[in-house]
Amino acid sequence: MVNIGVLVSGSGTNLQSIIDAVENGSLSASIKVVISNKADAFALERAKKHGIETVVVRVKDFPSRELFDAEVLRLLKERGVELVVLAGFMRLISSVLLEGFPMRIINIHPSLLPSFPGLEVQKAALDYGVKFSGCTVHFVDGGLDSGPIIIQAVVPVKDEDTIESLQKRILAEEHRIYPQAIQLFSEGRIQVRGRRVFVRDSQAPEKAVENPKVTIL
């Protein structure tokens, strides 16, 4: 079992998926604390409902990003956290946290990285005209959504998709694969070599997929 700390800023739907996975026994993890930079984040209410400790660390109380991260690091270390999980945490991570938890901070992003890092991801995917999108769980490094990739899920882009409809389908996959990635870490099955993440006893899909699927008569 791995002790995790979850950093949040918003509604916390990915946090809820992690809580649910812990409670149904599919995830061997203990959520030691949920930390938010926003006092009104609904994610805090989700955590309290399940008896999980919550802490608010206000950005305005710290003169720099590094000092803010130092306080977050202190809170995580005090609670014996082994893996830091970003679940809609809308702040860039400084070297203070990265050095405190080397290759032990993970994030989920609503695209197939390295495509479309940053914000407004579904709009970017639709504007570009991609046929597939999806989501990515990755380790956090010093770049923008640039760390080694742990697991990805693919979602086809439909002709009739809007930003909202595509976002909804991707979010469902986020809720599925984020607990899976944490479980892989908990089981000690992840090994990072350079930019590549290897998962022990795993198999890649053998068949390719296509979109649109065309039948030749």
N, C-alpha and C positions, 0 to 999 in steps of 0.2 A: 504494500500500500504506500502511496506517495502523499505527502502533505502538500497541499496547494494553497496559494493565495491568489485571489482573483481581483484584478483591477478593472473598474467600471466607470462609465460616465453617463450612461443612458438608461434605456428601458430594461436591459438585462435579459433578453430572450436567450442568448447563448449561455448566460449564467444559469438560467432555468433549466436548459437542456443538460447541463453538467450536474446540477442538483438532482434532477430526475434520474440520471444515469447512476449516480451514487446510491440513491434511495432504492432503485430497483435491482441493485446488485451487479449491474453490467460494468461499472467503473469502480476499480479498487483505489479510491482516493478519499482523503479527508480534507474538507474545505475549512482551513483554519481561520481565515479572515477574508472579508470582502472590503476592499478599500476604494473609495470614490473621491474624485476631486470636485464633485458637485453634490451638495447636500440634498438636492431635490431629485436625485437620480432614482427612478423607480426600482432599479436593481437592488437598492438598499432594502426596500420593502420586501422584495422577493426573498432576500437572505434572512431578514428578521423573521419572516413567516416560518422558516425552517430552522430557527434557532441558531443561525450562524452569526458569529460576531461581525459587526460592521464598524468601520472607522471612516470619518470624513477628514481628508487633508485638503485644506483650502489653499488654492494657488496664491491668493493675495497675502497669505501669512508668511510667504517666503520670497526673498528678494531675487532669487535665481532658480532656474530649472534644476541645477545641481543640488541646491539646498532642499528643494522640494523632494527630489528623488532620494536624498540622504535620509529624510524622515520616513519615506515609504520603505526604504531598505531596512531601517531600524525596526519598524513595525513588523515587517515580514520575518526578519531574523529572530526577533523575540518570540515569535510563535512557531518557530521550527519549520518554516516553509522551505520546501525543497524544489518546487517548480512554480514559477510565476505565470499565470494565465491572464492574458489581456482579452477582455470581453467587451468590446466597444469602448475601450479606454482612449479618449480623444486627446492624448498628449504624446509628444515625441519623447522617447526614452533617452536619457543622457548616459554618458559613460559610467556614472556612479552606479546605476542599477545594473548596467551591462557587465561591469566588472564584479559586482556583488553576486550576480547569478550568471556566470559565463555559460552559454548554451543551455540555459535553464529558464529562459523566458520565451513563451510561444504566443503567437497571435493568429487570428483567422481573418482572412481578407476575401471579399466577395468577387474575386476574379481568378482566372487561371494565370497566376504569376509565372513569368515576369510581365505578362501583359496587364496593362491598366492598373498600375499602382496608384496610391493616393485616394482622392475623393471622387464623387459622382461617377462611380465605376460602371453602373448599368447604363447610364446615358452614353458614356464613352464607348461601351461595347456595341450598343445599338447604332450609334453614329458611324462607327467604323464598319459595321456590317458583318461582324463575325457570325459564324454559324453555330459556334459553341461558346458558352461561358461556363461559370462554375465558381468554385471557392477553393481556397488554399490555406492549410495550416502550415505555418513555417516558424522556424526559430527567428528571434529578433536579433538583428545586428545594428551597426551604426547607420545603416542606410534606410531609405524609405521602402518598406515592404520588400526588402532585398535579401533576407536571410535564407539559409538552406531550407528546402521544401520537405516537409514530412509526409503529407498526404493531400491529395486533391480529389475533388468530385466534379464531374462534368455534367452540365445542363445544356440541352439543345436550345437554341434561340429560334423561336417561332416567328413566322412572318407577321402575325398579328400582335406580337408582344409589345407592351408598353414598359416604361421603366418600372412601374409598380408590379406588373405581372411577372416580369423577369426577376425582380428583386425577391418576390415572394417564393418562387421556386428555388432560387439559390439559397435563401434563408433556411428552407427546409433541409437542404443538404448540409448547411453549416451545423445545424442542430444534430445531425447524424454523425458527421465526421470529427467534430471537435472532441467529444468524449472518447472516440476511438483513438485519437492521437494521444490524449492524456493516458489512456490505458496502455498504449504501446510504451510510453515512457515509464509508467508504473511497473511494467513487466520487465524493464531493462532490455527491451528488444531493439532499441534505436542506437545506431552508430553513425557518427558524422565523420566523413572523410573529405576534407576540402569543402566543396559546395554540395556534395552529394550525401543524402541521408539513406542509409541502408537499414531495412527492417528485417530482422531475423525471422525465418520461417514464414515468409510472405511470398505471394505470387502475383505477378503483373497480369492483367487481362491479356488473353491470347489473340482476341479478335479486334480488328479495327472497327470503328463506327463511322457512319457517314451521315451528312445532313445537307441537302435533302436526300432521302433514300430513293434511288431511281431504279425502276425495273426496265430492263431492255427487252423488248418483244422481238 
